[in-house]
Amino acid sequence: MFRALLVDRDGDEVTCDLADLTDDDLPSVGDDDDDPEVLVDVEYSTVNYKDALAVTNSSPIVRSWPMVPGIDLAGTVAASDDPDVQVGQRVVVNGWGIGEDTWGGFAERARVRGSWTVPLPDGLSTAEAMAIGTAGYTAILCVLALEDHDITPEKGPVLVTGAVGGLGSVAVALLSSRGYEVHASTGRPEEAEYLESLGATTIVERGELSGAGGRPLARARWAGAVDGVGSHTLANVLAQIQPEGCVAACGLAQGADLTASVMPFILRGVTLRGVHSVYVPQARRLESWARLDEDLDRDLLSSMSSTIDLADVPAIAAEVLAGRIRGRTVVDLAT
């Protein structure tokens, strides 16, 4: 028997409860004989924004019922039909529809495809991997996207929006570790000291960027940006990017709309680079986790992380959606 957080739907009513399950309850993840299945003893998961939406049924994240949410998991391989994935190997899994189409990380056991697993670098524990989670993994993908567009520390300051959240916190720490001057945008000025401890040198009040009807082209302030907010904030950030700069866009906390002008693109050569985390090729995943192992200060990671039990996930999910959670929340399934 193992514990799981199970969401289910009966008509218009959606429930979210702890359940005791067995391996026989774990559904298959498909019938692709060329991509064998792997069984993982899950040690840690984490609560991302998407998980909070799924647990509270605030958005149609879950596409198959019943569902074990959790778009992240880290643990040890317990059984494997994949010759490339060995029993006893420590792995991290995120994306690929887990917690949405197939059962995810809010359980002590998970069945996944071998190709979805990424071997953890020796320097990262499973707990640290989930302190990073999809939010931190997306943050390094954004940093890599900026580097791909030659946004180096010498080019000028880089902005991070939504900086107090999980993705923003990791992005600030990663960029600072690489020598960037990091400006952090937040609507929570009381968190300035926290952001400065992660490496931010300038705090930008959210209201400077979040309003509608901003100028299509404003004073150039930043060489690049990591934006997890979208909507008017992204439009206003684009208007203030230096010539040949780049914005890595990966979120929609303010909204999915983008009412922007083409002027930053055609007058300054600004690049808007979309970043996703679900179907990233394996080579990029391996590169990303290697860089996280190399670049992310473990003391900073610890300072931005808290740990909860599986039973606490629904309450924390509501706090995440209310914008009251700082940094990263790890779910301990190992005890």
GIWONOR-V692614 format. One record per backbone hydrogen bond with DSSP energy under -1.0 kcal/mol. NH is the residue of the N-H (numbers start at 1). CO is the residue of the C=O. If there is no record, write none. Layout:
nh: {NH/NH}
co: {CO/CO}
This chain:
nh: {2/4/5/6/7/8/10/13/15/17/19/21/25/26/33/35/38/39/40/41/42/43/44/45/47/52/53/54/55/56/58/61/63/67/73/74/75/76/77/78/79/81/85/88/89/91/92/93/95/96/98/99/100/101/102/104/105/106/107/108/110/112/114/116/117/118/120/124/129/130/131/132/133/136/137/138/139/140/141/142/143/144/145/146/147/148/149/150/151/152/155/158/159/160/161/163/165/169/170/171/172/173/174/175/176/177/178/179/180/183/184/185/186/191/192/195/196/197/198/200/201/202/204/206/208/209/210/218/221/222/223/225/226/227/231/234/235/236/237/238/239/240/241/242/244/245/246/247/248/249/250/253/254/255/260/266/267/270/271/273/275/285/286/287/288/289/290/291/292/293/294/295/296/301/302/303/304/305/306/308/312/313/316/317/318/319/320/321/322/323/324/327/328/330/331/332/333}
co: {21/19/106/17/67/15/13/10/8/6/4/2/22/23/31/32/112/79/110/76/108/74/74/331/329/48/49/50/51/52/53/59/100/7/93/44/91/41/89/39/39/37/82/77/86/75/118/73/71/278/95/102/97/97/97/68/70/69/105/3/40/38/36/113/114/92/90/121/125/126/127/128/129/132/133/134/135/136/137/138/139/140/141/142/143/144/145/147/146/150/152/181/224/183/226/185/162/165/166/167/168/169/170/171/172/173/174/176/175/158/202/160/204/188/189/191/192/193/194/195/182/182/184/186/205/206/206/239/240/240/157/246/159/248/257/230/231/232/233/234/235/237/238/222/268/242/223/271/225/273/227/228/229/229/258/262/263/264/245/247/249/281/282/283/284/285/286/287/288/289/290/291/292/297/298/299/300/302/328/330/309/310/312/313/314/315/316/317/318/320/319/164/304/306/45/308/43}
